[in-house]
Amino acid sequence: MKIVEVAVGVIKCDNKIYISKRANELHQGGKWEFPGGKREANESIEDALVRELSEEIGIQVTAQSPFMLIEHDYGDKKVRLDVRLVEGFEGKAHHQEGQQSLWVHISDLNKFTFPDANMPIINKLVGLLQATINKSEP
């Protein structure tokens, strides 16, 4: 089975993350996700993310860094998610394809239903937030 390579953007502003709801007719439809899309042939992950976020949510990425790599087998599809943290961008994030989208506080991400492959992302974000809180407490 072919592995689908996907550039995923965890778009962070303060302690909020931008998420959107997948269209019902798509694989894992109706669930929430971090924006991004398939990497095209001869395209770097960085370039794929810049292209996808421009097309999908109308922002121009100015700062991104590696966050994590996830390989997941759904049974009917295998994905490799190259997850990038986006902390610098220009423009106002809004879904250009009609999907519902929200800025959600990191601590509230667990209240939304995501595809199974996204759970390590959420766990890492919540863990980093908790570590930051613990570090700032007297």
Residue pairs with C-beta under 8 A, 6 or more apart in sequence:
1 73
1 77
1 78
2 78
3 71
3 78
3 79
3 80
4 38
4 77
4 78
4 79
4 80
5 38
5 39
5 45
5 79
5 80
5 82
6 36
6 37
6 38
6 39
6 79
6 80
6 81
6 82
7 36
7 37
7 38
7 39
7 45
7 46
7 48
7 49
7 52
7 82
7 84
8 34
8 35
8 36
8 49
8 81
8 82
8 83
8 84
8 121
9 34
9 35
9 36
9 49
9 52
9 53
9 61
9 64
9 84
9 86
10 17
10 34
10 67
10 83
10 84
10 85
10 86
10 121
10 125
11 17
11 18
11 34
11 35
11 53
11 57
11 59
11 86
11 89
11 93
12 85
12 86
12 87
13 87
13 103
15 105
15 106
15 107
15 129
16 103
16 104
16 105
16 106
17 34
17 103
17 104
17 105
17 106
17 109
17 125
18 34
18 35
18 57
18 93
18 101
18 102
18 103
18 104
19 32
19 33
19 34
19 35
19 101
19 102
19 104
19 109
19 112
20 32
20 33
20 35
20 56
20 57
20 95
20 99
20 100
20 101
20 102
21 30
21 31
21 32
21 33
21 99
21 100
21 101
22 28
22 29
22 30
22 31
22 32
22 33
22 99
22 115
23 29
23 97
23 99
24 30
27 74
27 76
27 77
28 74
28 115
30 113
31 113
31 114
31 115
32 112
32 113
32 114
33 114
33 115
33 118
34 83
34 118
34 121
35 52
35 53
35 56
35 57
36 48
36 49
36 52
36 53
36 56
36 81
37 48
37 51
37 52
37 55
37 56
38 48
39 45
39 48
39 82
40 48
43 51
45 82
45 84
46 64
46 84
49 61
49 64
49 84
49 86
50 60
50 61
50 64
53 59
53 61
53 86
53 89
54 60
54 61
55 96
56 95
56 96
56 97
57 93
57 94
57 95
57 96
57 101
58 91
58 92
58 93
58 94
58 96
59 89
59 90
59 91
59 92
59 93
60 89
60 90
60 91
61 86
61 88
61 89
62 88
62 89
62 90
63 86
63 87
63 88
63 89
64 84
64 85
64 86
64 87
64 88
65 84
65 85
65 87
66 82
66 83
66 84
66 85
67 83
67 84
67 85
67 121
67 124
68 83
68 120
68 121
68 124
69 80
69 81
69 82
69 83
70 79
70 80
70 81
70 83
70 117
70 120
70 121
71 78
71 79
71 80
71 81
72 78
72 79
72 81
72 116
72 117
74 115
74 116
74 117
79 117
81 117
81 118
81 121
83 121
93 101
93 103
94 101
95 101
104 112
106 125
106 126
106 128
106 129
107 126
107 129
109 122
109 125
109 126
110 122
110 126
114 122
